Amino acid sequence: MKMRKKADLPHKLCAHCALPFSWRKKWERDWDQVKYCSERCRRSTKPVEKG
């Protein structure tokens, strides 16, 4: 497998802090579902209220 440079990895914006973050090996299988840059951002989002 050919190695990639960090600059060549895909990037996204965090849904909470709006900072860019790049692909990580642990997100390989579910990169499409990743929305937050860290566990801290994921926990700090308020749940969507129904109504």
C-alpha positions in Angstrom: 0.0 0.0 0.0 1.3 3.4 -1.0 1.8 6.0 1.8 0.0 9.3 1.5 1.3 12.7 2.6 -0.8 14.3 5.4 -1.6 17.2 3.1 -3.2 14.7 0.6 -5.7 13.2 3.1 -9.3 14.2 3.0 -10.6 17.0 5.2 -13.9 17.9 6.8 -15.2 20.7 9.1 -16.3 19.8 12.6 -20.0 20.2 13.1 -19.5 21.7 16.5 -16.3 23.9 16.5 -16.2 24.4 12.7 -12.4 23.7 12.6 -11.0 21.6 9.9 -9.8 18.0 10.7 -8.3 15.4 8.5 -8.9 11.7 7.9 -7.6 9.2 10.5 -7.0 5.5 10.1 -9.5 4.7 12.9 -12.2 6.4 10.8 -11.4 4.4 7.7 -14.6 2.3 7.5 -17.0 5.1 8.5 -15.5 8.3 7.2 -18.8 9.3 5.7 -20.5 9.3 9.1 -17.8 11.2 11.0 -19.1 14.7 11.9 -16.9 15.8 14.8 -13.2 16.3 15.2 -13.1 14.8 18.7 -15.0 13.1 21.4 -15.2 16.4 23.3 -17.0 18.1 20.4 -19.3 15.1 20.0 -20.3 15.2 23.6 -20.7 19.0 23.9 -23.4 19.2 21.1 -26.9 19.6 22.4 -29.4 17.0 21.3 -32.0 18.1 18.7 -35.2 19.0 20.3 -38.4 17.6 18.8 -41.4 19.8 18.6 
